[in-house]
Amino acid sequence: MTSPSADVVLYSRTTCPLCDEARDIVARVCREAGVEWVETVIDDSPQLIATFGDYVPVVEVAGVQQGFWHINEPRLVRAIAELRP
């Protein structure tokens, strides 16, 4: 299992059109905020598949789930803004 190394983590699957859309949103929002993000593909991890299953894409900010399936961009922006002191 990959250990996420950034505050923003996108969990995805390789054959997931919603994941492509989420990746674009997360990449843009993080770029604009100057925040690094990582993507973890769950396909080869039984533990992550058990955790997220068919709910991907899932976005977490600082370990807190911010959304799944369709990512709410304003919510993601707010969560990332709260990372800053």
N, C-alpha and C positions, 0 to 999 in steps of 0.2 A: 504494500500500500504506500502511496506517495504521501509524504508529510508536507502539507501545504506550508510554503515559506513566505507567503504574502498575506496582507490583511484581507484581500479580496480573492475569493476562490470560486471558480466556476466548475461545477461537476457536470460532466457531459458523457455522451456516448458517441461512437463514430458514425452511426447511421441514424442521426437525429436531426431533422430539419429545424426543429425549434432550438436546438443547440447552436446551429449556425447563426440564427437570429440573435440569440442571447449573447453569443461571442462578440458580435458586432457592437451590441449595446454596451457590454462590459468594457470592451477595449476602448470605445470612444469616451465613455464616462470616466474611466480611470485615467486615460491620457489627458483629458481636460482638467482633471483634479490633480494630476501629477502623482498618482498613486500606482504602485506596481500591483499586478494581479497574476495569478497562475490558473491554469486550466488542468484539471485532473480528469482523465478519461477513466470511467469506472469499469469498462468492459472486461478487464482481466482481473478484477478484484471481487471475489465472492462476498467479502465483508462490505464493500461499498455498494455492490448490487443489492445486498440485503438491506442496507440502510436507505438507499435512494430509489432502487427499483425503477419503475416507470415514471417517476416524478421528475426526471431530468428534463431540461437543465435545472440545476439548483444553484443559486448564488448565495454565498455566505460572506458577510463582512465582519471581521474580528470574531469569527466563530459563530455568529448569529445568522440563522437563515433569513434571507431577505425576500426570497421568492422562489417559485418553481414554475415550470412550463412556460408561461409568458412573463417575462421580467418587467416589473413596474419601474420604469426609468426614474421618475421623480423619487420614489422610495429609495432606490439605490443611491441616487445623488445625495439625499439627506443622510443616509447611513454612512456614506463615505465622508461627508462633511463633519460628522460627529467624531471621526477618528482624530481630528486635529484638536489640540488643546485650546 
